[in-house]
Amino acid sequence: MPALYIMIPAALLIVGVAVYIFFWAVDSGQYDDLDSPAHSILFDDQDPAHQAAIKSDPIERRDTGKADG
């Protein structure tokens, strides 16, 4: 029984800190954009028209100046 006198206030303190951190994260914009990180893995990190790619294969990756369309 005496342990409850320590455990209940400690639990309330931990819950209070967790709620404070949650509201701080919401107010600071941590949850504003949840879709971009999930979609970013679908795109290549490197552009095929990058200079290093052009140097490795100049015939196939040459930029002709024409617009795609």
N, CA, C and O atoms as CSV, one atom per row, in Angstrom:
chain,resi,resn,atom,element,x,y,z
A,1,MET,N,N,0.810,-1.206,0.000
A,1,MET,CA,C,0.000,0.000,0.000
A,1,MET,C,C,0.855,1.273,0.000
A,1,MET,O,O,0.521,2.216,-0.718
A,2,PRO,N,N,1.925,1.336,0.763
A,2,PRO,CA,C,2.733,2.567,0.733
A,2,PRO,C,C,3.367,2.833,-0.635
A,2,PRO,O,O,3.693,3.976,-0.957
A,3,ALA,N,N,3.541,1.781,-1.439
A,3,ALA,CA,C,4.120,1.983,-2.768
A,3,ALA,C,C,3.177,2.776,-3.669
A,3,ALA,O,O,3.631,3.463,-4.584
A,4,LEU,N,N,1.881,2.689,-3.420
A,4,LEU,CA,C,0.923,3.437,-4.228
A,4,LEU,C,C,1.069,4.941,-4.034
A,4,LEU,O,O,0.758,5.714,-4.940
A,5,TYR,N,N,1.536,5.360,-2.871
A,5,TYR,CA,C,1.725,6.785,-2.619
A,5,TYR,C,C,2.850,7.370,-3.488
A,5,TYR,O,O,2.909,8.579,-3.715
A,6,ILE,N,N,3.714,6.515,-3.955
A,6,ILE,CA,C,4.792,6.952,-4.840
A,6,ILE,C,C,4.433,6.684,-6.295
A,6,ILE,O,O,4.697,7.516,-7.163
A,7,MET,N,N,3.836,5.535,-6.567
A,7,MET,CA,C,3.573,5.128,-7.942
A,7,MET,C,C,2.483,5.968,-8.629
A,7,MET,O,O,2.614,6.283,-9.812
A,8,ILE,N,N,1.431,6.326,-7.922
A,8,ILE,CA,C,0.349,7.093,-8.542
A,8,ILE,C,C,0.814,8.499,-8.932
A,8,ILE,O,O,0.557,8.911,-10.063
A,9,PRO,N,N,1.482,9.254,-8.061
A,9,PRO,CA,C,1.981,10.569,-8.514
A,9,PRO,C,C,3.039,10.450,-9.623
A,9,PRO,O,O,3.096,11.297,-10.514
A,10,ALA,N,N,3.871,9.409,-9.571
A,10,ALA,CA,C,4.867,9.219,-10.624
A,10,ALA,C,C,4.185,8.930,-11.959
A,10,ALA,O,O,4.609,9.446,-12.993
A,11,ALA,N,N,3.148,8.121,-11.947
A,11,ALA,CA,C,2.405,7.817,-13.170
A,11,ALA,C,C,1.711,9.063,-13.708
A,11,ALA,O,O,1.712,9.298,-14.916
A,12,LEU,N,N,1.124,9.855,-12.829
A,12,LEU,CA,C,0.475,11.090,-13.258
A,12,LEU,C,C,1.494,12.079,-13.834
A,12,LEU,O,O,1.198,12.787,-14.797
A,13,LEU,N,N,2.665,12.125,-13.258
A,13,LEU,CA,C,3.720,12.991,-13.771
A,13,LEU,C,C,4.169,12.544,-15.163
A,13,LEU,O,O,4.358,13.378,-16.049
A,14,ILE,N,N,4.339,11.257,-15.357
A,14,ILE,CA,C,4.736,10.730,-16.670
A,14,ILE,C,C,3.660,11.000,-17.712
A,14,ILE,O,O,3.979,11.382,-18.838
A,15,VAL,N,N,2.396,10.811,-17.358
A,15,VAL,CA,C,1.294,11.093,-18.286
A,15,VAL,C,C,1.256,12.580,-18.622
A,15,VAL,O,O,1.041,12.952,-19.776
A,16,GLY,N,N,1.463,13.423,-17.626
A,16,GLY,CA,C,1.473,14.866,-17.865
A,16,GLY,C,C,2.592,15.282,-18.808
A,16,GLY,O,O,2.384,16.117,-19.688
A,17,VAL,N,N,3.773,14.709,-18.632
A,17,VAL,CA,C,4.900,15.014,-19.522
A,17,VAL,C,C,4.603,14.517,-20.929
A,17,VAL,O,O,4.900,15.214,-21.899
A,18,ALA,N,N,4.028,13.336,-21.062
A,18,ALA,CA,C,3.699,12.795,-22.383
A,18,ALA,C,C,2.660,13.661,-23.089
A,18,ALA,O,O,2.787,13.913,-24.288
A,19,VAL,N,N,1.660,14.110,-22.390
A,19,VAL,CA,C,0.638,14.982,-22.981
A,19,VAL,C,C,1.261,16.309,-23.398
A,19,VAL,O,O,0.950,16.829,-24.469
A,20,TYR,N,N,2.142,16.865,-22.558
A,20,TYR,CA,C,2.818,18.119,-22.901
A,20,TYR,C,C,3.666,17.958,-24.169
A,20,TYR,O,O,3.635,18.820,-25.047
A,21,ILE,N,N,4.413,16.872,-24.266
A,21,ILE,CA,C,5.252,16.633,-25.447
A,21,ILE,C,C,4.383,16.442,-26.691
A,21,ILE,O,O,4.733,16.924,-27.768
A,22,PHE,N,N,3.266,15.751,-26.552
A,22,PHE,CA,C,2.363,15.559,-27.684
A,22,PHE,C,C,1.823,16.889,-28.191
A,22,PHE,O,O,1.852,17.148,-29.394
A,23,PHE,N,N,1.329,17.735,-27.289
A,23,PHE,CA,C,0.786,19.020,-27.718
A,23,PHE,C,C,1.883,19.937,-28.257
A,23,PHE,O,O,1.621,20.725,-29.166
A,24,TRP,N,N,3.090,19.859,-27.728
A,24,TRP,CA,C,4.211,20.627,-28.269
A,24,TRP,C,C,4.500,20.183,-29.706
A,24,TRP,O,O,4.733,21.023,-30.576
A,25,ALA,N,N,4.487,18.874,-29.960
A,25,ALA,CA,C,4.769,18.368,-31.304
A,25,ALA,C,C,3.681,18.794,-32.285
A,25,ALA,O,O,3.984,19.135,-33.428
A,26,VAL,N,N,2.433,18.780,-31.863
A,26,VAL,CA,C,1.340,19.202,-32.739
A,26,VAL,C,C,1.447,20.696,-33.028
A,26,VAL,O,O,1.270,21.115,-34.172
A,27,ASP,N,N,1.731,21.498,-32.017
A,27,ASP,CA,C,1.826,22.946,-32.215
A,27,ASP,C,C,3.035,23.339,-33.056
A,27,ASP,O,O,2.986,24.343,-33.767
A,28,SER,N,N,4.119,22.569,-32.990
A,28,SER,CA,C,5.313,22.931,-33.746
A,28,SER,C,C,5.276,22.397,-35.174
A,28,SER,O,O,6.219,22.627,-35.931
A,29,GLY,N,N,4.217,21.693,-35.564
A,29,GLY,CA,C,4.055,21.267,-36.943
A,29,GLY,C,C,4.688,19.930,-37.276
A,29,GLY,O,O,4.957,19.664,-38.447
A,30,GLN,N,N,4.933,19.089,-36.302
A,30,GLN,CA,C,5.556,17.799,-36.558
A,30,GLN,C,C,4.650,16.862,-37.344
A,30,GLN,O,O,5.142,15.960,-38.022
A,31,TYR,N,N,3.348,17.055,-37.270
A,31,TYR,CA,C,2.411,16.159,-37.936
A,31,TYR,C,C,1.718,16.822,-39.121
A,31,TYR,O,O,0.672,16.345,-39.561
A,32,ASP,N,N,2.275,17.906,-39.645
A,32,ASP,CA,C,1.624,18.625,-40.741
A,32,ASP,C,C,1.657,17.853,-42.053
A,32,ASP,O,O,0.655,17.821,-42.767
A,33,ASP,N,N,2.781,17.231,-42.387
A,33,ASP,CA,C,2.930,16.568,-43.680
A,33,ASP,C,C,3.281,15.102,-43.452
A,33,ASP,O,O,4.447,14.755,-43.267
A,34,LEU,N,N,2.270,14.253,-43.468
A,34,LEU,CA,C,2.494,12.829,-43.222
A,34,LEU,C,C,2.637,12.036,-44.517
A,34,LEU,O,O,3.080,10.888,-44.485
A,35,ASP,N,N,2.267,12.628,-45.666
A,35,ASP,CA,C,2.274,11.881,-46.916
A,35,ASP,C,C,3.587,11.985,-47.684
A,35,ASP,O,O,3.983,11.015,-48.331
A,36,SER,N,N,4.270,13.111,-47.638
A,36,SER,CA,C,5.484,13.285,-48.443
A,36,SER,C,C,6.589,12.286,-48.105
A,36,SER,O,O,7.189,11.741,-49.031
A,37,PRO,N,N,6.895,12.012,-46.827
A,37,PRO,CA,C,7.943,11.027,-46.572
A,37,PRO,C,C,7.595,9.636,-47.104
A,37,PRO,O,O,8.487,8.901,-47.528
A,38,ALA,N,N,6.337,9.271,-47.089
A,38,ALA,CA,C,5.942,7.959,-47.596
A,38,ALA,C,C,6.036,7.907,-49.117
A,38,ALA,O,O,6.355,6.861,-49.682
A,39,HIS,N,N,5.762,9.019,-49.779
A,39,HIS,CA,C,5.807,9.051,-51.239
A,39,HIS,C,C,7.213,9.268,-51.768
A,39,HIS,O,O,7.486,8.949,-52.925
A,40,SER,N,N,8.116,9.804,-50.949
A,40,SER,CA,C,9.445,10.130,-51.442
A,40,SER,C,C,10.256,8.889,-51.813
A,40,SER,O,O,11.184,8.986,-52.616
A,41,ILE,N,N,9.927,7.730,-51.250
A,41,ILE,CA,C,10.680,6.533,-51.605
A,41,ILE,C,C,10.303,6.011,-52.987
A,41,ILE,O,O,10.991,5.145,-53.527
A,42,LEU,N,N,9.229,6.523,-53.560
A,42,LEU,CA,C,8.807,6.077,-54.876
A,42,LEU,C,C,9.589,6.748,-55.995
A,42,LEU,O,O,9.547,6.286,-57.135
A,43,PHE,N,N,10.299,7.824,-55.693
A,43,PHE,CA,C,11.016,8.582,-56.710
A,43,PHE,C,C,12.505,8.314,-56.610
A,43,PHE,O,O,13.032,8.053,-55.528
A,44,ASP,N,N,13.177,8.380,-57.752
A,44,ASP,CA,C,14.618,8.182,-57.775
A,44,ASP,C,C,15.314,9.363,-57.132
A,44,ASP,O,O,14.873,10.507,-57.241
A,45,ASP,N,N,16.422,9.058,-56.453
A,45,ASP,CA,C,17.212,10.116,-55.851
A,45,ASP,C,C,18.058,10.837,-56.888
A,45,ASP,O,O,18.362,12.019,-56.727
A,46,GLN,N,N,18.439,10.138,-57.947
A,46,GLN,CA,C,19.315,10.724,-58.945
A,46,GLN,C,C,18.550,10.996,-60.231
A,46,GLN,O,O,17.725,10.193,-60.668
A,47,ASP,N,N,18.838,12.128,-60.815
A,47,ASP,CA,C,18.244,12.517,-62.088
A,47,ASP,C,C,19.022,11.834,-63.213
A,47,ASP,O,O,20.249,11.939,-63.237
A,48,PRO,N,N,18.367,11.142,-64.144
A,48,PRO,CA,C,19.103,10.474,-65.220
A,48,PRO,C,C,19.855,11.452,-66.120
A,48,PRO,O,O,20.803,11.051,-66.794
A,49,ALA,N,N,19.461,12.706,-66.148
A,49,ALA,CA,C,20.139,13.699,-66.970
A,49,ALA,C,C,21.279,14.379,-66.212
A,49,ALA,O,O,21.820,15.383,-66.676
A,50,HIS,N,N,21.641,13.843,-65.060
A,50,HIS,CA,C,22.732,14.422,-64.270
A,50,HIS,C,C,24.049,14.299,-65.031
A,50,HIS,O,O,24.207,13.382,-65.836
A,51,GLN,N,N,24.976,15.185,-64.797
A,51,GLN,CA,C,26.222,15.244,-65.548
A,51,GLN,C,C,27.023,13.946,-65.452
A,51,GLN,O,O,27.646,13.551,-66.438
A,52,ALA,N,N,27.029,13.277,-64.319
A,52,ALA,CA,C,27.779,12.029,-64.187
A,52,ALA,C,C,27.172,10.943,-65.067
A,52,ALA,O,O,27.903,10.130,-65.634
A,53,ALA,N,N,25.854,10.919,-65.189
A,53,ALA,CA,C,25.200,9.935,-66.045
A,53,ALA,C,C,25.470,10.230,-67.516
A,53,ALA,O,O,25.615,9.306,-68.316
A,54,ILE,N,N,25.537,11.490,-67.874
A,54,ILE,CA,C,25.818,11.864,-69.262
A,54,ILE,C,C,27.236,11.470,-69.635
A,54,ILE,O,O,27.473,11.017,-70.754
A,55,LYS,N,N,28.179,11.632,-68.724
A,55,LYS,CA,C,29.567,11.269,-69.003
A,55,LYS,C,C,29.736,9.767,-69.164
A,55,LYS,O,O,30.578,9.315,-69.940
A,56,SER,N,N,28.937,8.989,-68.434
A,56,SER,CA,C,29.099,7.539,-68.511
A,56,SER,C,C,28.506,6.964,-69.793
A,56,SER,O,O,28.998,5.944,-70.276
A,57,ASP,N,N,27.481,7.570,-70.356
A,57,ASP,CA,C,26.849,7.073,-71.571
A,57,ASP,C,C,26.365,8.268,-72.394
A,57,ASP,O,O,25.177,8.586,-72.356
A,58,PRO,N,N,27.250,8.939,-73.136
A,58,PRO,CA,C,26.885,10.201,-73.778
A,58,PRO,C,C,25.904,10.060,-74.927
A,58,PRO,O,O,25.219,11.032,-75.246
A,59,ILE,N,N,25.799,8.910,-75.561
A,59,ILE,CA,C,24.921,8.784,-76.724
A,59,ILE,C,C,23.457,8.611,-76.292
A,59,ILE,O,O,22.569,9.278,-76.824
A,60,GLU,N,N,23.212,7.730,-75.342
A,60,GLU,CA,C,21.833,7.441,-74.950
A,60,GLU,C,C,21.229,8.540,-74.083
A,60,GLU,O,O,20.018,8.757,-74.133
A,61,ARG,N,N,22.024,9.228,-73.304
A,61,ARG,CA,C,21.486,10.189,-72.344
A,61,ARG,C,C,21.742,11.638,-72.757
A,61,ARG,O,O,21.706,12.533,-71.912
A,62,ARG,N,N,21.992,11.876,-74.005
A,62,ARG,CA,C,22.284,13.227,-74.462
A,62,ARG,C,C,21.000,14.059,-74.436
A,62,ARG,O,O,19.937,13.602,-74.855
A,63,ASP,N,N,21.122,15.270,-73.942
A,63,ASP,CA,C,19.981,16.193,-73.893
A,63,ASP,C,C,19.888,16.880,-75.251
A,63,ASP,O,O,20.804,17.604,-75.642
A,64,THR,N,N,18.787,16.659,-75.976
A,64,THR,CA,C,18.634,17.219,-77.310
A,64,THR,C,C,18.012,18.600,-77.287
A,64,THR,O,O,17.968,19.268,-78.320
A,65,GLY,N,N,17.536,19.040,-76.150
A,65,GLY,CA,C,16.920,20.356,-76.058
A,65,GLY,C,C,15.447,20.358,-76.399
A,65,GLY,O,O,14.806,21.406,-76.321
A,66,LYS,N,N,14.891,19.229,-76.770
A,66,LYS,CA,C,13.473,19.146,-77.083
A,66,LYS,C,C,12.670,18.962,-75.798
A,66,LYS,O,O,13.111,18.300,-74.859
A,67,ALA,N,N,11.511,19.548,-75.782
A,67,ALA,CA,C,10.638,19.389,-74.635
A,67,ALA,C,C,9.896,18.060,-74.748
A,67,ALA,O,O,9.499,17.644,-75.837
A,68,ASP,N,N,9.717,17.405,-73.605
A,68,ASP,CA,C,8.956,16.165,-73.598
A,68,ASP,C,C,7.483,16.496,-73.772
A,68,ASP,O,O,6.999,17.498,-73.246
A,69,GLY,N,N,6.791,15.675,-74.490
A,69,GLY,CA,C,5.386,15.971,-74.603
A,69,GLY,C,C,4.749,15.195,-75.595
A,69,GLY,O,O,3.544,15.335,-75.809
